[in-house]
Amino acid sequence: MTATGVTLHLRVTPNAGRDAIDGPETRGDGSCYLRLRVSAVPDKGKANAAVIALLAKN
């Protein structure tokens, strides 16, 4: 948490077969992120909008 909110690190796979939150993962250096997949293409913000919608829905 920060003084103004929460910092969320994401790893997003666009052009996936489905929209899903796959769960948390840990990198080799110990940092954590949330893995997501969205079916939207990474063009003109479509994948970013799909990520926001997916997170808002869950």
ZIMOUR-V507093 format. One record per helix or strand. SS is the DSSP state (H for helix, E for strand). FROM is the first residue (numbers start at 1). LEN is the number of residues. Records with the same first field share a line. If there is no record, write none. Layout:
SS=FROM-LEN ; FROM-LEN
//
This chain:
E=2-1 ; 5-1 ; 10-4 ; 20-7 ; 32-6
H=46-12
//
